[in-house]
Amino acid sequence: MSASSSTSAWSLAWIKDITHYQWMVFLVAWLGWALDSTDFGLFNIVLRPAVTELLGGNPTIAEIGQTGGWLSMVGLLGWALGGFFFGIVGDYIGRVRTLALSVIMVGLFTGLQGLATSTYMLGFFRFFAGVGTGAEIVVGIPLVAEAFNTEQRAKVLGIMMTGGAFGNLIAGQIFAYVGPYGWRYVMIAGVLPAIVLLFIRRGMEEPERFRDVQARRLELQAAKSRTAAEEKFLMFAPKQLFTKEMRFSTLIGVMFCLGTLLSIWTSQIWLPTIQTQLLQKAGIVGAASAPYVGHGMTLWGLGGIFGYATFGFIADAIGRRATIVFFNVGAMASGLYMYLGVQTWDLYPYLLPIFGYFVFGVFSGHAVYLPELFPTHVRATAVSFCNGSGRVITSFGPLIAGLVTPMLGGQFSTAAAIMTCFAALSILAMALGRETRDQDLPHID
């Protein structure tokens, strides 16, 4: 890329050309991803106190690890299955309506978790909250990509993904203020973002590209005869992902998602507990540790905000694949040092934003790279399949980490360090995949 092109990749002059509709799409998708992250962030933060109470008040580290791992796995499985289901629905009934259904589900079951009286009840509510959250990002990504079908698409999608980091920031602040009153109040407070999102999305229309697909489907369904290509266009969306034209892109997408998801989710689940263990060494325990943990998770989220936001600019400057590699290498380097090289909480306020920058930032690649691999009529299905397949496998990561932690001396940080190394799988995907920078978003042939 020329020097002038590199400079234009970092320009912000394009913001003035964004339409009212595009702003609304961006805001709804951003809030949906923030809601996802807030829900999971709150659950992760209260996981240990919730499990401790529901197991009778004095469980061992092994019991906390096993039960917490199962609960986390259930939530991630719900997210994966919800993503599969709602992604397909989003390609048929529309991105906006599907998003509304998912928001209602998230709000309801997030609040119900605060009323759980047993680990089984908590797991039940956790699963269905996961089903709802699984829809929002896989529907929001194609929604924004199609609304911003311009050369600025990567930048907008990257900035949209900051909602995930803001969700952790919101969760951290909710816990800092509400946490001292108990974990149940924390989960109930998590309903508020869903209410705000439902109010904002009223009256929003589908992107023009999706309306084109709907019109094309109706036209072909009414036709008396169809070509082989037209029959393939009408084929059930998940089946199309494994046709000769798309199956390699599907493989690359799954590998990319799997590597990044395995890299982050053990940290996402157990990082609050890891901080709690380090604070205990300094004599800071119980409710007194809540502000420290909340502050730490906020710093982690702040680092993620910058990572998400800068991904699209870097991807426009050096390419999608090189940017994804850069973020994965950074995640492994900073994560391994933080988990294995630091023995006290004192350095965590400095390391958490760095680790957050890389380990969160690479997820903008899910929003930027995946939509560029697949055409409009299967885009939501493809994004959901790649993410969902990764999440099904990833859902066992926190459980395995929780089960092996007793064998690692009770240190969740060691297990988290091991799982962070799976970012290498995402790097391998980029070595095999194709570059999509400067290419139009695939649409109807």
C-alpha positions in Angstrom: 0.0 0.0 0.0 1.3 3.5 -0.8 2.0 6.1 1.7 -1.0 8.1 0.7 -3.2 5.0 1.0 -1.8 4.3 4.5 -2.6 7.8 5.5 -6.2 7.6 4.3 -6.7 4.4 6.2 -6.3 6.4 9.4 -8.4 9.4 8.3 -11.6 10.2 10.1 -13.1 12.5 7.4 -15.6 9.9 6.3 -17.5 10.2 9.6 -19.4 13.2 8.3 -20.9 11.2 5.5 -22.6 8.6 7.8 -26.4 8.7 7.4 -29.0 8.7 10.2 -30.0 5.2 9.3 -26.4 4.0 9.5 -25.9 5.7 12.8 -29.0 3.8 14.1 -27.8 0.5 12.8 -24.4 1.1 14.4 -25.8 2.1 17.7 -28.2 -0.9 17.9 -25.4 -3.4 17.0 -23.0 -1.7 19.4 -25.4 -1.9 22.2 -26.3 -5.5 21.4 -22.7 -6.6 21.6 -22.3 -4.5 24.8 -25.3 -6.3 26.3 -23.7 -9.7 25.4 -20.5 -8.7 27.1 -22.2 -7.2 30.1 -24.2 -10.3 30.8 -21.2 -12.6 30.5 -19.0 -10.1 32.4 -21.4 -9.9 35.3 -21.7 -13.7 35.5 -17.9 -14.2 35.4 -17.4 -11.6 38.2 -20.0 -13.1 40.5 -19.2 -16.7 39.6 -17.2 -17.5 42.7 -19.5 -15.9 45.3 -22.5 -17.3 43.6 -21.1 -20.9 43.5 -19.9 -20.5 47.1 -23.3 -19.5 48.4 -25.2 -22.1 46.3 -22.8 -24.9 47.4 -23.4 -24.2 51.1 -21.0 -21.4 51.9 -17.7 -23.3 52.3 -16.7 -25.2 49.2 -13.2 -26.2 48.3 -11.2 -24.8 45.4 -11.8 -28.1 43.6 -15.6 -27.8 44.1 -15.6 -24.2 43.0 -13.5 -25.0 39.9 -15.7 -28.0 38.9 -19.1 -26.3 39.5 -18.0 -23.0 38.0 -16.6 -24.8 35.0 -19.8 -26.6 34.4 -21.9 -23.4 34.7 -19.6 -21.6 32.4 -19.7 -24.4 29.9 -23.5 -24.4 30.0 -23.6 -20.7 29.2 -21.2 -21.0 26.3 -23.1 -23.9 24.9 -26.2 -21.8 25.0 -24.4 -19.0 23.3 -23.2 -21.4 20.6 -26.6 -23.0 20.0 -28.3 -19.6 20.1 -25.9 -18.3 17.5 -26.5 -21.3 15.3 -30.3 -21.0 15.5 -30.6 -17.2 15.3 -28.0 -16.9 12.6 -30.2 -19.0 10.3 -33.3 -17.2 11.4 -31.5 -13.9 10.7 -30.9 -14.9 7.1 -34.6 -15.6 6.6 -36.8 -13.3 8.7 -34.3 -10.4 8.9 -31.5 -9.1 11.1 -33.5 -6.5 13.0 -36.4 -8.7 14.1 -34.0 -11.5 15.1 -32.0 -9.0 17.2 -35.2 -7.9 19.0 -36.1 -11.5 19.9 -32.6 -12.1 21.3 -32.6 -9.0 23.4 -35.9 -10.0 25.1 -34.4 -13.4 25.9 -31.2 -12.0 27.3 -32.9 -9.5 29.6 -35.3 -12.0 31.0 -32.8 -14.8 31.8 -30.1 -12.5 33.0 -32.4 -11.2 35.7 -33.7 -14.6 36.6 -30.1 -15.8 37.4 -30.3 -13.5 40.4 -33.2 -15.5 41.7 -31.6 -18.9 41.5 -31.8 -21.1 44.6 -29.5 -23.9 43.4 -26.6 -24.5 41.0 -29.0 -26.4 38.7 -31.4 -23.5 38.5 -28.6 -21.1 37.9 -27.3 -23.4 35.1 -30.8 -23.5 33.5 -31.1 -19.7 33.5 -27.5 -19.4 32.4 -28.1 -21.6 29.4 -31.0 -19.6 28.1 -29.3 -16.3 28.7 -26.5 -17.7 26.6 -28.9 -18.7 23.8 -30.1 -15.0 23.7 -26.6 -13.5 23.7 -25.5 -15.9 21.0 -27.8 -14.2 18.6 -26.9 -10.5 19.0 -23.3 -10.4 17.7 -23.8 -12.9 14.8 -26.8 -10.9 13.7 -25.3 -7.5 14.4 -22.1 -8.2 12.3 -23.9 -8.7 9.0 -26.4 -5.9 9.9 -23.6 -3.4 10.1 -21.5 -4.8 7.3 -24.5 -4.5 4.9 -25.5 -1.0 6.1 -21.9 0.2 5.7 -21.0 -1.4 2.3 -18.2 1.2 1.7 -14.5 1.3 1.9 -14.9 2.4 5.5 -16.6 -0.9 6.4 -13.6 -2.4 8.4 -13.2 0.8 10.5 -16.9 0.9 11.4 -17.1 -2.8 12.2 -14.0 -2.5 14.4 -15.4 0.5 16.3 -18.8 -1.4 16.6 -17.0 -4.2 18.3 -15.9 -1.9 21.1 -19.3 -2.6 22.5 -17.8 -5.9 23.8 -15.1 -4.1 25.8 -17.6 -1.5 27.0 -19.7 -4.4 28.2 -16.9 -5.5 30.4 -16.4 -1.9 31.6 -20.1 -1.7 32.4 -20.0 -5.0 34.2 -17.0 -4.0 36.2 -18.7 -0.7 37.3 -22.0 -2.5 38.1 -20.1 -4.9 40.3 -18.0 -2.1 41.9 -21.2 -0.3 43.0 -23.7 -3.2 43.5 -21.3 -6.0 44.3 -21.0 -5.2 48.0 -24.8 -5.8 48.3 -24.5 -9.4 47.0 -24.2 -11.2 43.7 -28.0 -11.6 43.2 -28.4 -7.8 42.9 -25.6 -7.7 40.4 -27.4 -10.1 38.0 -30.7 -8.3 38.4 -29.1 -5.0 37.6 -27.9 -6.6 34.4 -31.4 -6.3 33.0 -31.2 -2.6 32.4 -29.0 -2.6 29.2 -31.6 -4.9 27.5 -34.4 -2.5 28.3 -32.4 0.4 26.8 -31.6 -1.5 23.6 -35.2 -2.6 23.0 -36.3 1.0 23.3 -33.7 2.3 20.8 -34.2 -0.3 18.1 -37.9 0.5 17.5 -38.9 1.2 13.9 -35.5 0.3 12.4 -35.6 -1.2 8.9 -33.6 -4.0 7.3 -30.5 -3.1 5.2 -31.1 -2.7 1.5 -28.9 -5.7 0.7 -31.0 -8.0 2.8 -34.2 -6.6 1.2 -32.6 -7.5 -2.2 -32.1 -11.1 -1.0 -35.7 -11.3 0.2 -37.0 -10.1 -3.2 -34.7 -12.5 -5.1 -36.0 -15.4 -3.0 -39.6 -14.5 -3.7 -38.9 -14.1 -7.4 -37.2 -17.5 -7.7 -39.8 -19.3 -5.6 -42.5 -18.0 -7.9 -40.6 -19.0 -11.1 -41.8 -22.0 -13.1 -38.3 -23.2 -13.8 -34.9 -22.4 -12.2 -31.3 -22.9 -13.2 -28.8 -25.0 -11.1 -27.3 -21.8 -9.7 -30.8 -20.5 -8.8 -31.6 -23.8 -7.0 -28.3 -23.5 -5.1 -29.3 -19.9 -4.1 -32.5 -21.2 -2.6 -30.7 -24.1 -0.8 -31.1 -24.2 3.0 -28.5 -21.7 4.1 -26.4 -24.0 6.4 -26.1 -26.6 3.6 -24.7 -23.9 1.3 -21.7 -23.4 3.6 -20.4 -26.8 2.5 -20.8 -26.4 -1.2 -17.7 -26.4 -3.4 -17.7 -22.6 -3.6 -17.8 -22.0 0.2 -16.5 -24.9 2.2 -12.9 -23.7 2.3 -14.0 -20.3 3.5 -16.1 -22.1 6.1 -13.0 -24.1 7.3 -10.9 -20.9 7.6 -13.6 -19.1 9.5 -14.1 -21.9 12.0 -10.3 -22.2 12.6 -10.0 -18.5 13.1 -12.9 -18.3 15.5 -11.8 -21.4 17.4 -8.3 -20.1 18.1 -9.4 -16.7 19.3 -12.3 -18.1 21.4 -10.1 -20.7 23.1 -7.5 -18.0 23.8 -9.9 -15.6 25.6 -12.7 -17.6 27.3 -10.8 -19.2 30.1 -9.5 -15.7 31.0 -13.0 -14.3 30.5 -14.4 -16.8 33.0 -11.7 -17.1 35.6 -9.9 -13.7 35.5 -12.0 -12.3 38.4 -11.2 -15.4 40.4 -7.5 -15.1 39.5 -7.4 -11.5 40.7 -9.2 -12.6 43.9 -6.5 -15.2 44.6 -3.8 -12.6 44.2 -5.6 -10.1 46.4 -5.9 -12.8 49.1 -2.1 -13.0 49.3 -2.2 -9.3 50.3 -4.9 -9.9 52.9 -7.7 -8.3 50.8 -10.6 -10.7 51.0 -14.4 -10.8 50.8 -16.4 -7.6 50.0 -13.2 -5.6 50.4 -11.8 -7.2 47.2 -14.8 -6.2 45.1 -13.6 -2.7 44.1 -10.2 -4.0 43.2 -11.6 -6.8 41.0 -14.1 -4.4 39.4 -11.3 -1.9 38.8 -9.2 -4.6 37.2 -12.0 -5.8 34.9 -12.6 -2.2 33.9 -9.0 -1.8 32.9 -9.1 -5.0 30.9 -12.2 -3.7 29.1 -10.6 -0.3 28.5 -7.6 -2.0 26.8 -10.1 -4.0 24.7 -11.9 -0.8 23.6 -8.7 0.5 22.0 -8.0 -2.9 20.5 -11.4 -3.2 19.0 -11.4 0.3 17.7 -7.9 0.3 16.1 -8.3 -3.1 14.4 -10.2 -1.8 11.4 -7.7 1.0 10.8 -4.7 -1.4 11.0 -6.5 -3.9 8.8 -7.1 -1.2 6.1 -3.4 -0.3 6.3 -1.7 -3.7 6.3 -4.4 -6.2 5.4 -6.8 -8.4 7.3 -4.6 -11.4 7.8 -1.5 -9.6 9.0 -3.6 -7.6 11.5 -5.2 -10.8 12.9 -1.7 -12.3 13.3 -0.4 -9.2 15.1 -3.2 -9.3 17.6 -2.9 -13.0 18.3 0.8 -12.8 18.9 0.3 -9.9 21.2 -2.4 -11.8 23.2 -0.1 -14.8 23.7 2.9 -12.7 24.7 1.1 -10.4 27.2 -1.1 -13.2 28.5 1.7 -15.6 29.2 3.7 -13.0 31.0 0.8 -11.8 33.1 -0.3 -15.3 34.1 3.1 -17.0 34.6 5.5 -14.1 35.3 3.6 -12.1 37.8 2.9 -13.4 41.3 1.1 -10.3 42.9 -1.8 -8.1 42.0 0.4 -4.9 42.0 1.3 -5.2 38.3 -2.1 -6.3 37.1 -3.5 -2.7 36.7 -0.7 -2.1 34.2 -0.8 -5.5 32.4 -4.6 -5.9 32.1 -5.2 -3.1 29.6 -2.3 -4.4 27.4 -3.6 -8.0 27.5 -7.2 -6.7 26.9 -6.0 -4.7 23.9 -4.8 -7.8 22.1 -7.0 -10.6 23.3 -10.2 -8.5 22.8 -9.1 -6.5 19.8 -8.6 -9.6 17.5 -12.4 -10.2 17.8 -12.9 -7.2 15.5 -11.5 -9.6 12.9 -14.7 -11.7 13.4 -16.7 -8.7 12.3 -14.3 -7.5 9.6 -13.0 -10.7 8.0 -15.8 -13.2 8.2 -18.5 -11.1 6.4 -16.0 -10.6 3.6 -15.8 -14.4 3.0 -19.5 -15.0 2.4 -22.4 -13.6 0.3 -25.4 -11.8 1.7 -27.9 -14.6 1.6 -25.9 -16.8 3.9 -23.8 -14.2 5.8 -25.6 -14.4 9.1 -25.6 -18.2 8.9 -21.9 -18.3 8.1 -20.9 -15.9 10.9 -23.1 -17.9 13.4 -21.7 -21.2 12.2 -18.1 -20.2 12.4 -18.6 -18.5 15.8 -20.9 -21.3 17.1 -18.6 -24.1 16.1 -15.8 -22.4 17.9 -18.0 -21.8 21.0 -19.2 -25.4 21.2 -15.6 -26.5 21.5 -14.6 -23.5 23.6 -17.4 -24.1 26.1 -15.3 -27.0 27.4 -12.3 -24.8 28.0 -13.3 -23.1 31.2 -14.6 -26.5 32.5 -11.3 -28.2 31.7 -9.4 -25.3 33.3 -11.6 -25.6 36.4 -11.0 -29.4 36.6 -7.2 -29.3 36.2 -6.7 -26.3 38.5 -6.4 -28.5 41.6 -3.6 -30.4 39.8 -1.9 -27.1 39.1 -1.7 -26.2 42.8 -5.1 -24.4 42.8 -3.8 -21.7 40.5 -6.4 -20.7 37.8 -3.7 -18.5 36.3 -1.7 -21.5 35.0 -4.7 -23.0 33.3 -5.5 -19.6 31.8 -2.0 -19.3 30.4 -2.2 -22.7 28.7 -5.5 -21.8 27.1 -4.2 -18.5 25.8 -1.7 -20.3 23.6 -4.6 -21.6 21.4 -4.3 -18.2 19.6 -1.8 -20.0 17.5 -4.7 -21.8 15.7 -6.0 -18.5 14.6 -2.6 -17.6 13.2 -2.5 -20.9 11.2 -5.9 -20.0 9.7 -4.5 -16.7 8.5 -1.6 -18.5 6.9 -4.1 -20.6 4.9 -6.8 -18.1 4.2 -7.2 -15.5 1.5 -6.8 -11.7 1.9 -10.0 -9.7 1.5 -8.8 -6.1 1.8 -10.0 -3.8 -1.0 -12.6 -6.3 -2.1 -16.3 -5.6 -2.4 -18.6 -7.3 0.1 -19.9 -10.5 -1.6 -23.6 -10.2 -2.7 -26.1 -11.8 -5.1 -24.5 -13.2 -8.2 
